[in-house]
Amino acid sequence: MASKTANVLARVEPDVKEKAESIMAKLGVPASVVINMLYKQIIMTKSIPFSLSIPTAPMALDEMDAATFDAIMQKGLDEAKADRSRPVSEVFSGLR
């Protein structure tokens, strides 16, 4: 095994550090091992090993024209008539 002599200095938000280190402690994995694993995955995949994207937020009512609003309402009506609905509890649990 190669000797570990290089250092990585990173600034993170204190609460993020605390929460992450708490999870790592429960797993019995020190931060240095996690960082080393991350670096190895970057080398192996030649990429960041998780998805980086900007989520698309739902369009607000004042951002859409009448045709877009009507299309959304028609789709909802069609789904309701076809009985393609879900219980509200399922919808809310999916949002969490």
C-alpha positions in Angstrom: 0.0 0.0 0.0 1.3 3.5 -0.8 2.2 5.7 2.1 -0.3 8.4 2.8 1.7 11.6 3.1 -0.3 14.1 1.1 -2.7 16.4 2.9 -6.0 17.8 1.8 -7.3 21.0 3.3 -11.0 21.8 2.8 -13.3 24.3 4.4 -16.8 23.0 5.1 -19.8 24.3 7.0 -19.6 23.3 10.6 -23.0 21.6 10.8 -22.3 19.7 7.6 -19.0 18.5 9.0 -20.6 17.5 12.3 -23.5 15.6 10.7 -21.2 13.8 8.2 -18.6 12.9 10.9 -21.4 11.5 13.1 -22.5 9.2 10.3 -19.0 8.2 9.6 -18.4 7.4 13.3 -21.4 5.1 13.3 -20.0 3.4 10.3 -16.6 3.2 11.8 -15.0 5.0 8.9 -12.7 8.0 9.4 -13.0 11.0 7.2 -9.5 10.4 5.7 -10.7 7.0 4.5 -13.9 8.5 3.0 -11.8 11.3 1.2 -9.4 8.7 -0.1 -12.3 6.6 -1.4 -13.8 9.6 -3.1 -10.5 10.5 -4.8 -10.1 6.9 -6.0 -13.6 6.9 -7.4 -12.8 10.1 -9.2 -9.7 8.5 -10.7 -11.5 5.3 -11.6 -14.6 6.9 -13.2 -12.8 10.0 -14.5 -15.7 12.0 -13.2 -17.4 13.0 -10.0 -19.0 9.8 -8.7 -22.5 11.3 -8.2 -24.9 13.3 -10.2 -24.3 17.1 -10.4 -27.3 18.9 -11.8 -29.4 21.9 -11.3 -32.9 20.8 -10.3 -35.8 22.2 -12.3 -38.3 23.9 -10.0 -42.0 23.7 -10.8 -43.2 26.6 -12.8 -45.1 29.2 -10.8 -48.6 30.3 -11.9 -47.4 33.8 -12.7 -44.6 32.4 -14.9 -46.9 30.6 -17.3 -49.2 31.7 -20.0 -52.9 30.7 -20.2 -52.2 27.8 -22.7 -49.7 26.2 -20.4 -52.0 26.6 -17.4 -54.9 25.1 -19.3 -52.7 22.2 -20.5 -51.7 21.4 -16.9 -55.3 21.6 -15.7 -56.5 19.4 -18.6 -53.9 16.8 -17.8 -55.0 16.7 -14.2 -58.6 16.4 -15.2 -57.9 13.6 -17.6 -55.9 11.7 -15.0 -58.7 12.1 -12.4 -61.3 10.9 -14.9 -59.1 7.9 -15.8 -58.8 7.1 -12.0 -55.0 7.6 -12.2 -54.7 9.2 -8.8 -52.8 8.5 -5.6 -53.8 9.0 -1.9 -52.8 12.3 -0.5 -50.7 10.5 2.2 -48.7 8.8 -0.5 -48.1 12.1 -2.3 -46.9 13.8 0.8 -44.6 10.9 1.9 -43.0 11.2 -1.6 -42.3 14.9 -1.0 -40.4 14.1 2.2 
